[in-house]
């Protein structure tokens, strides 16, 4: 079994493996407001084997969302954790209208009344609990990145009630907006933020806020949507139903291809990241652990082999302070 180390999810006190698994890719194809938002085809049997292998290797934290596969990712986790629910910490997300049959996700009507926020949030949670085959969620996260703070605070009132009812243990917001998190996190049961973070991108002011307020920083995109594994070239392309074909919002991709800027930066720090026998992916995870004790990276996966490679990063642990300085120097960043 892999030697593992743990981290605490902020003020919640929930202890998790320092590595989590992001379960977006295993949701398979789906659309968000009519656009492909999945990671192309998946093999559910392989996905379940990969999830169970992660558990064997010491990973107990799994992050999903109602959106992923329009409920399919949650159903997959429910199947994989049958009889093992007490061994895992499950994080999921809410905030959109999910049509499982059509594998489609859309925005709610933004004219909803405050009472609708409560009813929709509760019905979303019940649907997730049903798919996950559980009676509680450990970490429940608002998934609407750009929601107004006013609307988010309405949802927070309901989330606090759900904690008291034992339906959820803690909650947070998946957004990279520092001011939004500052306003949202003033209640004690809010303990996490999910932010985009990798060795090449991320809102460092938000990470600093997590350290100040004792919030866990759950890190999506720690491997740059696969780009930081080193397996892509400038002419690499993806299937039309793969989100990376359409992910103009990610700085590592443009027009469905990796950007030369990111490929060049990765090449420049490759030697540091792969020091001591690490793979590039393991080095990228090691950078995140060294960047802050509040970080919990959640790399995605589709195969057992990917899970095994990512879990092995736990054996190497964080980069050293000297290696972190070297990377900053190479990339021309202030230390």
Protein Blocks (a to p, Z undefined) as FASTA:
>chain_A
ZZdddddehjnopacdfbdcdfklmnopadeehiacbebjadfklmmmmmmmmmmnopab
dcddfklonhmlmmmmmmmmgoilmmpccdddehiacdfklopacdddfkbcfklmmmmm
mmmmmmmmmmnopabdfbdcdfblklcfklmmmmmmmmmmmmmnomambdcdddfbfklm
mmmmmpfklcbdcddddfkbccfklmmmmmmnopacddehklonolmnopacfklccdfk
lmklmmmmbmkbgehiacfklmmmmmmmmmmmmgghiafklmmmmmmmmmpmkbccdddd
fbfklmmmmmmmmmnopadfklmmmmmmmnopaZZ
